[in-house]
Amino acid sequence: MRLAPLIVLAALALPAAAADPKPEIDRPVGKPQAVGVVHTLRQIPEACARVEGAFTGQAAEPYKFAVVRTSPNCQPRARFVDAAKAKADAKSGWIFNDLIRVPSAACSSQMAVVRIWRKPAAGAPPKLDAQGRSRIYLKESVDVAKKGDLAALPIYAASMGVEGKACN
């Protein structure tokens, strides 16, 4: 009879796991975080961004997350957008990049789940020159920019949810 609750919990977890494709990054569940402590979930250097989160301790909104710029001097080589607005899913060309799970230290049955999606750019790397090097020349890049033929940037998107039962 002790196995019955475990079977029920496993059956409830299957639909959520089946809905997500396998992420590119395989990461274990994070360390439990205390209420009110801001913690870094993920850094994306090419977008000059860091995803931060914190448990609030409030039943209405138990977890908050934000995308923060890492440095004012950083020149992004990718964009970061809201996953709901971008409609990020595998059917529209997005790649499921990362699944981040962070349990609450104050409520062990509650876990914040952040999904990171990535949409690669359609551009190709520069052709190799006679020395086998990929080179970008300033004058050529300025001429291309003046024509408006800029290459698309990769895009990242994040969505957040809270799973489990509230302790309040």
TORPA-4810 file (N, C-alpha, C, O; in nm, 3 decimals):
<nodes>
NODE_1_0.081_-0.119_0.000_0.000_0.000_0.000_0.086_0.126_0.000_0.038_0.233_-0.038_M
NODE_2_0.211_0.116_0.042_0.297_0.234_0.044_0.335_0.278_-0.097_0.369_0.394_-0.117_R
NODE_3_0.330_0.188_-0.193_0.366_0.222_-0.330_0.257_0.300_-0.401_0.286_0.369_-0.499_L
NODE_4_0.134_0.291_-0.355_0.022_0.358_-0.422_0.043_0.510_-0.433_0.023_0.564_-0.542_A
NODE_5_0.083_0.582_-0.325_0.105_0.727_-0.340_0.219_0.757_-0.439_0.212_0.856_-0.512_P
NODE_6_0.320_0.675_-0.441_0.432_0.698_-0.533_0.387_0.679_-0.678_0.430_0.755_-0.766_L
NODE_7_0.303_0.581_-0.703_0.253_0.557_-0.839_0.166_0.675_-0.883_0.174_0.719_-0.998_I
NODE_8_0.083_0.725_-0.791_-0.002_0.840_-0.824_0.083_0.962_-0.853_0.056_1.034_-0.950_V
NODE_9_0.186_0.988_-0.773_0.275_1.103_-0.797_0.348_1.088_-0.930_0.364_1.186_-1.003_L
NODE_10_0.393_0.970_-0.962_0.462_0.947_-1.088_0.368_0.968_-1.206_0.408_1.024_-1.308_A
NODE_11_0.245_0.924_-1.193_0.147_0.942_-1.300_0.114_1.090_-1.321_0.094_1.134_-1.434_A
NODE_12_0.109_1.167_-1.212_0.083_1.310_-1.224_0.200_1.384_-1.287_0.181_1.483_-1.357_L
NODE_13_0.320_1.337_-1.264_0.440_1.402_-1.318_0.460_1.371_-1.466_0.524_1.449_-1.536_A
NODE_14_0.407_1.260_-1.515_0.428_1.221_-1.654_0.374_1.320_-1.755_0.446_1.351_-1.850_L
NODE_15_0.251_1.373_-1.742_0.203_1.467_-1.842_0.291_1.591_-1.854_0.313_1.640_-1.965_P
NODE_16_0.340_1.644_-1.742_0.425_1.763_-1.747_0.556_1.730_-1.817_0.605_1.809_-1.898_A
NODE_17_0.614_1.615_-1.787_0.741_1.577_-1.849_0.721_1.545_-1.996_0.810_1.571_-2.077_A
NODE_18_0.608_1.488_-2.031_0.583_1.451_-2.170_0.557_1.575_-2.256_0.582_1.573_-2.376_A
NODE_19_0.507_1.683_-2.195_0.476_1.805_-2.270_0.604_1.876_-2.317_0.605_1.937_-2.424_A
NODE_20_0.709_1.869_-2.239_0.835_1.933_-2.274_0.924_1.838_-2.353_0.939_1.721_-2.317_D
NODE_21_0.985_1.888_-2.462_1.087_1.806_-2.527_1.212_1.802_-2.439_1.221_1.875_-2.341_P
NODE_22_1.305_1.718_-2.473_1.429_1.710_-2.396_1.511_1.838_-2.417_1.537_1.874_-2.532_K
NODE_23_1.551_1.906_-2.309_1.628_2.030_-2.325_1.771_2.002_-2.373_1.824_1.893_-2.352_P
NODE_24_1.831_2.101_-2.436_1.971_2.090_-2.481_2.065_2.076_-2.362_2.164_2.003_-2.369_E
NODE_25_2.034_2.146_-2.253_2.118_2.143_-2.134_2.052_2.053_-2.031_1.937_2.075_-1.993_I
NODE_26_2.125_1.952_-1.985_2.074_1.860_-1.884_2.125_1.907_-1.749_2.245_1.900_-1.721_D
NODE_27_2.033_1.955_-1.666_2.073_2.014_-1.539_1.994_1.951_-1.425_1.874_1.927_-1.439_R
NODE_28_2.060_1.924_-1.311_1.986_1.869_-1.196_1.900_1.978_-1.130_1.915_2.096_-1.159_P
NODE_29_1.812_1.936_-1.041_1.730_2.030_-0.964_1.824_2.116_-0.880_1.919_2.065_-0.820_V
NODE_30_1.797_2.247_-0.874_1.882_2.339_-0.800_1.870_2.324_-0.650_1.789_2.246_-0.600_G
NODE_31_1.951_2.400_-0.578_1.948_2.400_-0.433_1.826_2.478_-0.385_1.790_2.578_-0.447_K
NODE_32_1.761_2.432_-0.277_1.646_2.506_-0.224_1.684_2.650_-0.189_1.791_2.675_-0.133_P
NODE_33_1.596_2.744_-0.223_1.622_2.886_-0.200_1.523_2.941_-0.098_1.405_2.906_-0.098_Q
NODE_34_1.573_3.028_-0.011_1.491_3.089_0.093_1.403_3.199_0.036_1.431_3.253_-0.072_A
NODE_35_1.296_3.232_0.107_1.204_3.338_0.067_1.277_3.472_0.072_1.346_3.504_0.170_V
NODE_36_1.261_3.551_-0.035_1.319_3.685_-0.040_1.463_3.693_-0.087_1.516_3.802_-0.104_G
NODE_37_1.526_3.580_-0.109_1.666_3.580_-0.153_1.670_3.572_-0.305_1.624_3.474_-0.365_V
NODE_38_1.727_3.676_-0.368_1.738_3.679_-0.514_1.854_3.589_-0.554_1.964_3.600_-0.499_V
NODE_39_1.831_3.500_-0.650_1.934_3.408_-0.696_1.938_3.406_-0.848_1.837_3.427_-0.915_H
NODE_40_2.056_3.380_-0.901_2.074_3.372_-1.046_2.032_3.234_-1.093_2.078_3.132_-1.041_T
NODE_41_1.945_3.231_-1.193_1.899_3.105_-1.251_1.987_3.066_-1.369_2.022_2.949_-1.386_L
NODE_42_2.021_3.165_-1.452_2.096_3.135_-1.574_2.155_3.264_-1.628_2.092_3.369_-1.621_R
NODE_43_2.276_3.256_-1.682_2.336_3.368_-1.752_2.342_3.335_-1.899_2.375_3.223_-1.938_Q
NODE_44_2.312_3.434_-1.981_2.320_3.417_-2.126_2.411_3.529_-2.177_2.363_3.638_-2.208_I
NODE_45_2.542_3.502_-2.187_2.638_3.607_-2.222_2.613_3.671_-2.358_2.632_3.792_-2.373_P
NODE_46_2.571_3.591_-2.458_2.550_3.649_-2.591_2.432_3.746_-2.595_2.424_3.827_-2.687_E
NODE_47_2.342_3.740_-2.499_2.230_3.835_-2.490_2.257_3.942_-2.384_2.172_4.027_-2.358_A
NODE_48_2.375_3.937_-2.321_2.411_4.031_-2.213_2.304_4.029_-2.104_2.267_4.134_-2.052_C
NODE_49_2.256_3.911_-2.070_2.145_3.900_-1.976_2.168_3.792_-1.872_2.240_3.694_-1.893_A
NODE_50_2.103_3.815_-1.757_2.105_3.718_-1.648_1.960_3.701_-1.603_1.889_3.800_-1.586_R
NODE_51_1.916_3.578_-1.584_1.781_3.551_-1.536_1.790_3.531_-1.386_1.861_3.442_-1.338_V
NODE_52_1.717_3.615_-1.310_1.717_3.609_-1.165_1.577_3.575_-1.115_1.478_3.603_-1.182_E
NODE_53_1.571_3.515_-0.998_1.442_3.482_-0.940_1.446_3.488_-0.789_1.553_3.491_-0.729_G
NODE_54_1.327_3.490_-0.728_1.316_3.490_-0.582_1.177_3.441_-0.542_1.077_3.477_-0.605_A
NODE_55_1.172_3.361_-0.438_1.045_3.320_-0.380_0.993_3.438_-0.298_1.069_3.502_-0.225_F
NODE_56_0.864_3.467_-0.308_0.807_3.583_-0.241_0.741_3.549_-0.108_0.730_3.635_-0.020_T
NODE_57_0.696_3.425_-0.092_0.624_3.388_0.029_0.477_3.425_0.025_0.405_3.405_0.122_G
NODE_58_0.432_3.480_-0.088_0.292_3.519_-0.104_0.218_3.413_-0.185_0.273_3.360_-0.282_Q
NODE_59_0.095_3.383_-0.147_0.018_3.279_-0.215_-0.021_3.321_-0.357_-0.024_3.237_-0.447_A
NODE_60_-0.051_3.450_-0.377_-0.096_3.497_-0.509_0.017_3.489_-0.612_-0.007_3.450_-0.726_A
NODE_61_0.136_3.526_-0.573_0.252_3.523_-0.663_0.371_3.467_-0.585_0.450_3.543_-0.529_E
NODE_62_0.385_3.333_-0.580_0.487_3.272_-0.495_0.630_3.290_-0.544_0.724_3.277_-0.466_P
NODE_63_0.649_3.321_-0.674_0.785_3.333_-0.728_0.787_3.443_-0.833_0.696_3.454_-0.915_Y
NODE_64_0.891_3.523_-0.830_0.910_3.627_-0.931_1.044_3.603_-1.000_1.142_3.563_-0.937_K
NODE_65_1.045_3.629_-1.131_1.172_3.624_-1.200_1.184_3.743_-1.294_1.084_3.799_-1.338_F
NODE_66_1.307_3.781_-1.324_1.332_3.895_-1.411_1.458_3.869_-1.493_1.548_3.796_-1.451_A
NODE_67_1.461_3.929_-1.610_1.579_3.925_-1.695_1.651_4.057_-1.675_1.593_4.163_-1.699_V
NODE_68_1.777_4.051_-1.631_1.855_4.169_-1.596_1.975_4.181_-1.689_2.041_4.082_-1.720_V
NODE_69_2.002_4.302_-1.734_2.119_4.326_-1.819_2.245_4.310_-1.733_2.251_4.360_-1.621_R
NODE_70_2.344_4.239_-1.786_2.464_4.210_-1.707_2.560_4.328_-1.697_2.625_4.346_-1.594_T
NODE_71_2.569_4.409_-1.803_2.662_4.523_-1.801_2.615_4.626_-1.903_2.570_4.590_-2.012_S
NODE_72_2.625_4.754_-1.870_2.585_4.856_-1.967_2.679_4.862_-2.088_2.641_4.911_-2.194_P
NODE_73_2.800_4.811_-2.073_2.897_4.812_-2.182_2.889_4.690_-2.272_2.953_4.686_-2.377_N
NODE_74_2.813_4.591_-2.233_2.803_4.467_-2.310_2.729_4.492_-2.441_2.624_4.557_-2.441_C
NODE_75_2.782_4.441_-2.550_2.718_4.452_-2.682_2.652_4.318_-2.713_2.721_4.221_-2.745_Q
NODE_76_2.518_4.311_-2.705_2.450_4.182_-2.725_2.463_4.128_-2.868_2.453_4.202_-2.966_P
NODE_77_2.484_3.998_-2.876_2.488_3.926_-3.003_2.363_3.839_-3.018_2.354_3.756_-3.109_R
NODE_78_2.268_3.858_-2.925_2.140_3.787_-2.927_2.038_3.873_-2.854_2.074_3.960_-2.774_A
NODE_79_1.910_3.849_-2.882_1.803_3.923_-2.815_1.734_3.832_-2.714_1.736_3.710_-2.728_R
NODE_80_1.673_3.894_-2.614_1.596_3.820_-2.514_1.454_3.873_-2.518_1.432_3.994_-2.506_F
NODE_81_1.356_3.784_-2.535_1.215_3.825_-2.546_1.130_3.741_-2.450_1.175_3.639_-2.398_V
NODE_82_1.007_3.787_-2.429_0.911_3.713_-2.346_0.859_3.593_-2.424_0.815_3.607_-2.538_D
NODE_83_0.863_3.474_-2.364_0.824_3.351_-2.432_0.676_3.350_-2.471_0.640_3.296_-2.576_A
NODE_84_0.591_3.410_-2.389_0.447_3.411_-2.420_0.420_3.499_-2.542_0.339_3.462_-2.628_A
NODE_85_0.485_3.614_-2.551_0.465_3.703_-2.665_0.525_3.644_-2.792_0.469_3.660_-2.900_K
NODE_86_0.640_3.577_-2.779_0.707_3.518_-2.896_0.644_3.386_-2.937_0.673_3.334_-3.045_A
NODE_87_0.557_3.330_-2.852_0.495_3.200_-2.876_0.603_3.094_-2.903_0.599_3.021_-3.003_K
NODE_88_0.698_3.088_-2.811_0.810_2.995_-2.824_0.764_2.851_-2.807_0.716_2.813_-2.700_A
NODE_89_0.779_2.771_-2.911_0.756_2.627_-2.904_0.831_2.561_-3.020_0.873_2.627_-3.114_D
NODE_90_0.846_2.431_-3.011_0.925_2.356_-3.108_0.864_2.362_-3.248_0.936_2.353_-3.347_A
NODE_91_0.733_2.376_-3.258_0.666_2.378_-3.389_0.702_2.502_-3.470_0.699_2.498_-3.593_K
NODE_92_0.735_2.612_-3.402_0.765_2.736_-3.474_0.915_2.764_-3.486_0.955_2.878_-3.506_S
NODE_93_0.997_2.660_-3.474_1.141_2.676_-3.496_1.224_2.703_-3.373_1.346_2.719_-3.383_G
NODE_94_1.162_2.710_-3.257_1.235_2.732_-3.132_1.294_2.599_-3.084_1.238_2.493_-3.110_W
NODE_95_1.406_2.608_-3.015_1.473_2.490_-2.958_1.463_2.502_-2.806_1.498_2.604_-2.749_I
NODE_96_1.414_2.394_-2.741_1.405_2.393_-2.595_1.546_2.381_-2.540_1.608_2.276_-2.549_F
NODE_97_1.596_2.491_-2.484_1.735_2.501_-2.446_1.764_2.454_-2.303_1.862_2.383_-2.281_N
NODE_98_1.680_2.493_-2.208_1.715_2.466_-2.068_1.589_2.458_-1.983_1.493_2.531_-2.004_D
NODE_99_1.591_2.367_-1.887_1.484_2.353_-1.788_1.548_2.369_-1.651_1.630_2.287_-1.609_L
NODE_100_1.509_2.476_-1.582_1.569_2.508_-1.452_1.461_2.490_-1.346_1.355_2.552_-1.352_I
NODE_101_1.490_2.403_-1.247_1.395_2.376_-1.139_1.461_2.415_-1.007_1.570_2.370_-0.974_R
NODE_102_1.390_2.501_-0.930_1.444_2.548_-0.802_1.338_2.527_-0.695_1.231_2.588_-0.700_V
NODE_103_1.366_2.441_-0.597_1.269_2.420_-0.488_1.275_2.534_-0.386_1.376_2.603_-0.372_P
NODE_104_1.165_2.553_-0.316_1.157_2.652_-0.210_1.208_2.590_-0.080_1.171_2.477_-0.046_S
NODE_105_1.292_2.663_-0.007_1.342_2.613_0.122_1.232_2.620_0.228_1.231_2.540_0.321_A
NODE_106_1.140_2.715_0.214_1.034_2.733_0.313_0.916_2.638_0.289_0.840_2.609_0.381_A
NODE_107_0.900_2.592_0.166_0.786_2.507_0.131_0.838_2.397_0.037_0.846_2.417_-0.084_C
NODE_108_0.873_2.284_0.092_0.939_2.178_0.015_0.852_2.120_-0.097_0.904_2.056_-0.188_S
NODE_109_0.720_2.143_-0.091_0.633_2.089_-0.195_0.619_2.183_-0.314_0.548_2.152_-0.410_S
NODE_110_0.684_2.300_-0.308_0.672_2.400_-0.414_0.805_2.418_-0.487_0.911_2.422_-0.425_Q
NODE_111_0.797_2.430_-0.620_0.917_2.442_-0.701_0.894_2.541_-0.815_0.793_2.534_-0.885_M
NODE_112_0.989_2.633_-0.833_0.984_2.725_-0.947_1.045_2.653_-1.066_1.149_2.588_-1.054_A
NODE_113_0.981_2.665_-1.183_1.028_2.599_-1.303_1.042_2.705_-1.412_0.944_2.769_-1.450_V
NODE_114_1.164_2.724_-1.462_1.191_2.821_-1.568_1.234_2.745_-1.691_1.325_2.662_-1.687_V
NODE_115_1.168_2.776_-1.803_1.201_2.713_-1.931_1.265_2.818_-2.021_1.209_2.926_-2.042_R
NODE_116_1.383_2.786_-2.074_1.454_2.875_-2.164_1.446_2.816_-2.305_1.477_2.699_-2.326_I
NODE_117_1.403_2.899_-2.400_1.393_2.858_-2.541_1.494_2.939_-2.621_1.528_3.052_-2.584_W
NODE_118_1.541_2.882_-2.730_1.641_2.948_-2.815_1.597_2.934_-2.961_1.557_2.826_-3.005_R
NODE_119_1.606_3.044_-3.033_1.577_3.040_-3.177_1.703_3.086_-3.249_1.739_3.203_-3.244_K
NODE_120_1.771_2.993_-3.317_1.896_3.029_-3.382_1.874_3.127_-3.498_1.766_3.132_-3.557_P
NODE_121_1.977_3.204_-3.526_1.970_3.298_-3.638_1.986_3.221_-3.769_2.046_3.114_-3.773_A
NODE_122_1.932_3.278_-3.874_1.939_3.214_-4.005_2.074_3.240_-4.072_2.105_3.176_-4.173_A
NODE_123_2.152_3.331_-4.019_2.280_3.369_-4.081_2.384_3.259_-4.072_2.380_3.175_-3.982_G
NODE_124_2.476_3.260_-4.165_2.585_3.163_-4.168_2.714_3.233_-4.126_2.726_3.354_-4.144_A
NODE_125_2.810_3.160_-4.072_2.938_3.223_-4.037_3.009_3.270_-4.163_2.985_3.218_-4.272_P
NODE_126_3.097_3.368_-4.148_3.171_3.417_-4.265_3.251_3.306_-4.331_3.295_3.211_-4.266_P
NODE_127_3.270_3.320_-4.463_3.348_3.221_-4.537_3.494_3.226_-4.495_3.544_3.331_-4.452_K
NODE_128_3.562_3.114_-4.507_3.703_3.107_-4.473_3.786_3.172_-4.584_3.756_3.156_-4.702_L
NODE_129_3.891_3.245_-4.543_3.979_3.304_-4.644_4.088_3.205_-4.683_4.082_3.088_-4.644_D
NODE_130_4.187_3.249_-4.760_4.293_3.161_-4.810_4.375_3.100_-4.698_4.437_2.995_-4.716_A
NODE_131_4.377_3.164_-4.582_4.453_3.112_-4.468_4.368_3.024_-4.377_4.413_2.980_-4.271_Q
NODE_132_4.245_2.999_-4.418_4.157_2.913_-4.338_4.095_2.984_-4.219_4.051_2.919_-4.124_G
NODE_133_4.093_3.117_-4.222_4.038_3.197_-4.111_3.907_3.263_-4.151_3.887_3.298_-4.267_R
NODE_134_3.822_3.279_-4.056_3.697_3.351_-4.076_3.723_3.495_-4.033_3.749_3.521_-3.916_S
NODE_135_3.716_3.589_-4.128_3.749_3.729_-4.096_3.632_3.820_-4.130_3.560_3.799_-4.228_R
NODE_136_3.616_3.919_-4.047_3.514_4.022_-4.070_3.589_4.154_-4.080_3.664_4.192_-3.991_I
NODE_137_3.567_4.226_-4.192_3.634_4.353_-4.214_3.536_4.467_-4.191_3.421_4.461_-4.233_Y
NODE_138_3.583_4.571_-4.123_3.499_4.682_-4.082_3.432_4.750_-4.201_3.311_4.773_-4.197_L
NODE_139_3.507_4.783_-4.305_3.450_4.855_-4.419_3.339_4.773_-4.485_3.234_4.827_-4.519_K
NODE_140_3.362_4.643_-4.502_3.260_4.557_-4.563_3.136_4.551_-4.475_3.023_4.553_-4.525_E
NODE_141_3.155_4.543_-4.343_3.042_4.537_-4.250_2.962_4.667_-4.251_2.839_4.665_-4.244_S
NODE_142_3.031_4.781_-4.259_2.964_4.911_-4.264_2.883_4.922_-4.393_2.770_4.971_-4.392_V
NODE_143_2.941_4.878_-4.505_2.871_4.883_-4.633_2.744_4.798_-4.630_2.639_4.840_-4.679_D
NODE_144_2.752_4.679_-4.571_2.636_4.590_-4.559_2.529_4.654_-4.470_2.410_4.647_-4.501_V
NODE_145_2.572_4.717_-4.361_2.478_4.782_-4.269_2.408_4.899_-4.337_2.289_4.920_-4.315_A
NODE_146_2.480_4.975_-4.418_2.419_5.088_-4.490_2.313_5.039_-4.588_2.214_5.109_-4.611_K
NODE_147_2.333_4.923_-4.645_2.235_4.865_-4.738_2.113_4.809_-4.663_2.008_4.788_-4.723_K
NODE_148_2.129_4.785_-4.534_2.020_4.728_-4.455_2.014_4.576_-4.459_1.913_4.517_-4.423_G
NODE_149_2.121_4.512_-4.503_2.125_4.366_-4.514_2.184_4.301_-4.389_2.267_4.211_-4.400_D
NODE_150_2.142_4.346_-4.271_2.197_4.292_-4.147_2.144_4.151_-4.122_2.028_4.120_-4.149_L
NODE_151_2.230_4.068_-4.072_2.193_3.929_-4.041_2.103_3.927_-3.917_2.116_4.011_-3.828_A
NODE_152_2.015_3.831_-3.912_1.927_3.815_-3.797_2.007_3.769_-3.675_2.106_3.697_-3.687_A
NODE_153_1.962_3.812_-3.559_2.028_3.772_-3.434_1.956_3.651_-3.375_1.835_3.636_-3.393_L
NODE_154_2.029_3.566_-3.304_1.961_3.458_-3.231_1.870_3.521_-3.123_1.896_3.632_-3.076_P
NODE_155_1.765_3.449_-3.086_1.670_3.500_-2.987_1.657_3.398_-2.874_1.653_3.277_-2.898_I
NODE_156_1.651_3.448_-2.752_1.625_3.365_-2.634_1.494_3.412_-2.572_1.460_3.530_-2.578_Y
NODE_157_1.422_3.319_-2.512_1.297_3.351_-2.444_1.288_3.266_-2.318_1.337_3.154_-2.314_A
NODE_158_1.223_3.321_-2.216_1.207_3.249_-2.090_1.062_3.254_-2.045_0.995_3.356_-2.059_A
NODE_159_1.016_3.143_-1.989_0.884_3.138_-1.927_0.899_3.076_-1.789_0.987_2.993_-1.767_S
NODE_160_0.814_3.118_-1.697_0.826_3.072_-1.560_0.693_3.022_-1.509_0.588_3.076_-1.545_M
NODE_161_0.697_2.920_-1.426_0.579_2.868_-1.361_0.616_2.812_-1.226_0.733_2.786_-1.198_G
NODE_162_0.516_2.792_-1.142_0.538_2.732_-1.010_0.460_2.602_-1.007_0.340_2.599_-1.037_V
NODE_163_0.528_2.495_-0.971_0.465_2.364_-0.963_0.462_2.318_-0.819_0.546_2.357_-0.738_E
NODE_164_0.366_2.235_-0.788_0.354_2.180_-0.652_0.246_2.251_-0.573_0.179_2.342_-0.622_G
NODE_165_0.232_2.207_-0.450_0.126_2.256_-0.363_0.177_2.366_-0.273_0.286_2.357_-0.218_K
NODE_166_0.097_2.471_-0.258_0.133_2.584_-0.171_0.126_2.541_-0.024_0.043_2.457_0.012_A
NODE_167_0.210_2.597_0.058_0.215_2.561_0.200_0.135_2.657_0.288_0.119_2.631_0.407_C
NODE_168_0.085_2.765_0.234_0.016_2.868_0.315_-0.116_2.817_0.365_-0.187_2.889_0.435_N
</nodes>
